Every structure is written in structure tokens, then in C-alpha cells.
Amino acid sequence: METIEIPESLKTYYKDKAVQRAVKELVGKLNGADMPDCDWDEAQNYNQALLMAAQVRADYVGLLFKVWDATFGQSDPQRLMGEYFEYEKLSPNQIWEVENKCLWRDYYRNGDSAEGGQCDSLNVRLTEDSLELMVYRFNDDDDLDHSGTPKVEGWSTKHDDTWDGQYFANKSVSTEKFLDEPKQVIDRFAEDAAKVIEVLLKS
């Protein structure tokens, strides 16, 4: 499998706490409309800071798409039935948001979300601390439900406080390890994705 190249902007972002704080503060101001009080020179510096924040966010989103393609994407997830995107127009800001920090696609087990909420949501999440793959399985009532899913080698069940239910996650790796050894990590994650999709197809 082709090695995923980690952008230099993200290497700096993840290894420098000061850069992390600055980027998080600036990403919400990328349209440049809320200009702070500053003089001429500071205005130029602020413009460059916004450019840096935009670059980090763009590289982050781009990296998540690459990780998705190299993991879940390699296992033909369309076999899980239909996809539905009406409500999930994933903007860069949605993917970046601190509470999400992930990229996801939903596959409805009955082929059409209008017929019910049975859905397998496949997620790639990369935070300041770790990289992991996740599967949220929703029932007809739009509640998390893994009661009918058998165990998957290399995956474990975790609790999601937001949804008040359970989800599957593979064994995560630290972000530092991912940055240092992307090929090794992605090779294992691709195997993990293939295993969970085969189980989901049978359950």
C-alpha cells in the first residue's frame, strides 16, 4: 500500500503546543471578518497567521480523506447497502470541530434512510492524542445498538457519552506514532477495517 505523506504543517501542529493553541483560536476566524485591534504591521502578521491556520485545517481534512481511502475505502464499504448524504454535507469546519475531529460516512442497512434509522456509520478520528477507526451502529429508533453484532478481532466496544450508547473502535495508536510510522499504522488499520466490514455484512 502506498505510504501516506504527513504534511509538514501537521507535524508542526501536533508537536508544538503553542502552534496548536494558536491554530485552534484562529480557525474559527478564517473568513477574516472579525479583525482584532492592531496596527499596520500586526495586521500583516494576523493575515499570515490566518493563512497558517487555514493550511493546517486543509491539510488535516485532506489527511483524513487519505486515511479513509486507505482503510475503510479499501474494503468496498458500499456493500453495506446505501449511502445517505443529505444531512452530512461535510464542511472543513465540521470535520475540524473539536467535538468531532473525524470524517464519517453512513451506510443504511435497509438501503434507504427514509425507511428507518438502521445505519452503520464508519468513522476515522484523528485527535491531538490518537488515531482510531470507529463504527456506530444505529437501530430504527436512531439509538446506538450493538446487541446483534458479534465480536471482531482487534476491535472493542466503548461507551459514547454524547449518544449514550456503545460503539466499536479498533485499537488506537498515538498520533505521535502515526506521524512517525504512517505506513505501518495504515497497513494495520486497513486490516482492521476489512475485518469489521466483513462482520457487519453478516450481522
C-alpha positions as CSV (number, residue, x, y, z in Angstrom):
1,M,0.0,0.0,0.0
2,E,1.2,3.5,-0.8
3,T,2.7,5.4,2.1
4,I,0.6,8.4,3.3
5,E,2.7,11.5,3.4
6,I,2.2,13.6,6.5
7,P,2.2,17.3,5.7
8,E,4.8,19.4,7.4
9,S,2.1,21.8,8.7
10,L,0.5,18.9,10.7
11,K,3.9,17.7,12.0
12,T,4.4,21.1,13.5
13,Y,0.9,21.4,14.7
14,Y,0.9,18.1,16.6
15,K,4.4,18.6,18.1
16,D,4.1,22.2,19.2
17,K,1.5,23.1,21.8
18,A,1.8,26.8,21.2
19,V,1.0,26.3,17.5
20,Q,-1.9,24.1,18.5
21,R,-3.4,26.8,20.7
22,A,-2.9,29.5,18.0
23,V,-4.4,27.5,15.2
24,K,-7.4,26.5,17.3
25,E,-8.0,30.1,18.2
26,L,-7.7,31.3,14.6
27,V,-9.6,28.5,12.7
28,G,-13.0,30.0,13.8
29,K,-12.0,33.4,12.3
30,L,-10.8,32.2,8.9
31,N,-13.2,34.5,7.0
32,G,-11.2,37.4,8.4
33,A,-14.3,39.4,9.3
34,D,-13.5,39.8,13.0
35,M,-10.3,41.7,12.8
36,P,-8.6,42.4,16.2
37,D,-7.5,45.8,17.2
38,C,-4.0,46.1,15.8
39,D,-1.6,48.4,13.9
40,W,-0.3,48.1,10.3
41,D,2.4,45.6,11.0
42,E,0.2,43.5,13.2
43,A,-2.5,43.4,10.5
44,Q,0.0,41.9,8.1
45,N,1.1,39.3,10.7
46,Y,-2.5,38.5,11.5
47,N,-3.2,37.8,7.8
48,Q,-0.3,35.4,7.7
49,A,-1.4,33.7,10.9
50,L,-4.9,33.1,9.3
51,L,-3.1,31.6,6.3
52,M,-1.2,29.2,8.6
53,A,-4.4,28.1,10.3
54,A,-6.2,27.6,7.0
55,Q,-3.3,25.4,5.8
56,V,-3.3,23.3,9.0
57,R,-7.1,22.7,8.7
58,A,-6.9,22.0,5.0
59,D,-4.0,19.5,5.5
60,Y,-5.9,17.9,8.4
61,V,-9.0,17.4,6.3
62,G,-7.0,16.1,3.4
63,L,-5.2,13.6,5.6
64,L,-8.4,12.2,7.0
65,F,-9.7,11.6,3.5
66,K,-6.5,9.8,2.7
67,V,-6.7,7.7,5.8
68,W,-10.3,6.8,5.0
69,D,-9.4,5.8,1.4
70,A,-6.6,3.6,2.7
71,T,-8.6,1.9,5.4
72,F,-12.4,1.6,5.0
73,G,-12.2,2.6,1.4
74,Q,-10.1,-0.4,0.5
75,S,-12.8,-2.8,1.7
76,D,-15.7,-1.7,-0.6
77,P,-18.0,-0.4,2.2
78,Q,-20.8,0.2,-0.4
79,R,-21.5,-3.5,0.2
80,L,-23.1,-2.4,3.5
81,M,-26.0,-1.0,1.4
82,G,-27.0,2.6,0.5
83,E,-25.3,5.8,1.4
84,Y,-27.1,9.0,2.6
85,F,-25.6,12.4,2.5
86,E,-28.5,14.8,2.6
87,Y,-27.7,15.9,6.2
88,E,-24.0,15.4,6.2
89,K,-22.6,17.9,3.8
90,L,-19.2,17.7,5.5
91,S,-17.6,21.2,5.5
92,P,-13.9,21.5,6.6
93,N,-15.2,23.2,9.7
94,Q,-17.5,20.3,10.6
95,I,-14.6,17.8,10.2
96,W,-12.2,20.0,12.2
97,E,-14.5,20.8,15.2
98,V,-13.0,19.8,18.5
99,E,-16.0,17.6,19.5
100,N,-15.9,15.7,16.2
101,K,-12.4,15.6,14.9
102,C,-13.4,12.9,12.4
103,L,-14.6,12.0,9.0
104,W,-17.6,9.7,8.5
105,R,-19.9,8.0,6.0
106,D,-23.2,6.4,6.8
107,Y,-24.5,3.2,5.3
108,Y,-28.2,2.4,5.8
109,R,-28.8,-1.4,6.2
110,N,-32.2,-1.2,4.5
111,G,-30.8,0.9,1.6
112,D,-32.8,4.0,2.3
113,S,-32.7,6.2,5.4
114,A,-36.3,7.3,4.7
115,E,-37.4,3.7,5.6
116,G,-35.8,3.7,9.1
117,G,-32.7,4.6,11.1
118,Q,-30.8,1.3,10.8
119,C,-27.4,2.6,9.9
120,D,-23.7,1.7,10.1
121,S,-21.7,4.9,10.5
122,L,-18.0,4.4,9.7
123,N,-15.6,6.9,11.2
124,V,-12.0,7.9,11.1
125,R,-10.9,10.1,14.0
126,L,-7.6,11.8,14.5
127,T,-7.2,13.9,17.6
128,E,-4.1,15.5,19.2
129,D,-3.7,12.2,21.1
130,S,-4.7,9.3,18.9
131,L,-5.9,7.9,15.6
132,E,-8.7,5.3,15.6
133,L,-11.4,3.7,13.4
134,M,-14.9,3.7,14.8
135,V,-18.3,2.1,13.9
136,Y,-21.5,3.5,15.2
137,R,-24.5,1.1,14.7
138,F,-27.9,2.8,14.9
139,N,-31.2,0.9,15.2
140,D,-34.7,2.0,13.9
141,D,-35.1,4.5,16.8
142,D,-31.8,6.2,15.9
143,D,-30.2,4.8,19.1
144,L,-26.8,3.2,19.3
145,D,-27.2,-0.6,19.3
146,H,-24.5,-3.3,19.1
147,S,-26.6,-6.1,20.6
148,G,-26.7,-8.1,17.4
149,T,-23.1,-7.7,16.3
150,P,-20.6,-10.4,17.0
151,K,-17.1,-9.8,18.3
152,V,-14.5,-8.5,15.9
153,E,-10.8,-9.4,16.3
154,G,-8.8,-6.3,17.2
155,W,-12.0,-4.3,18.0
156,S,-13.6,-3.5,21.3
157,T,-16.8,-1.9,22.5
158,K,-16.7,1.6,24.0
159,H,-19.2,3.9,25.5
160,D,-20.2,7.2,23.9
161,D,-21.5,9.8,26.4
162,T,-22.9,12.1,23.8
163,W,-25.2,9.4,22.2
164,D,-25.5,7.4,25.5
165,G,-24.7,4.2,23.8
166,Q,-21.9,1.9,22.6
167,Y,-19.7,1.9,19.5
168,F,-16.9,-0.2,18.1
169,A,-13.3,1.0,17.9
170,N,-10.2,-0.7,16.7
171,K,-7.0,-0.5,18.8
172,S,-6.0,3.1,18.5
173,V,-2.4,4.4,18.1
174,S,-0.9,7.6,19.4
175,T,-0.8,10.5,17.0
176,E,2.9,10.6,17.5
177,K,3.3,7.0,16.3
178,F,1.1,7.7,13.3
179,L,3.2,10.7,12.3
180,D,6.4,8.7,12.7
181,E,5.3,5.5,11.1
182,P,2.3,6.2,8.9
183,K,2.7,3.1,6.6
184,Q,2.9,0.6,9.4
185,V,-0.1,2.1,11.1
186,I,-2.2,2.3,8.0
187,D,-1.4,-1.2,7.0
188,R,-2.8,-2.5,10.3
189,F,-5.8,-0.2,10.2
190,A,-6.6,-1.4,6.7
191,E,-6.7,-5.0,8.0
192,D,-8.9,-3.8,10.9
193,A,-11.3,-2.1,8.6
194,A,-11.6,-5.2,6.4
195,K,-12.4,-7.4,9.4
196,V,-15.1,-5.2,10.8
197,I,-16.8,-4.6,7.4
198,E,-17.0,-8.4,6.8
199,V,-18.6,-8.9,10.2
200,L,-21.1,-6.0,9.6
201,L,-22.1,-7.6,6.3
202,K,-23.1,-10.8,8.2
203,S,-25.0,-9.2,11.1
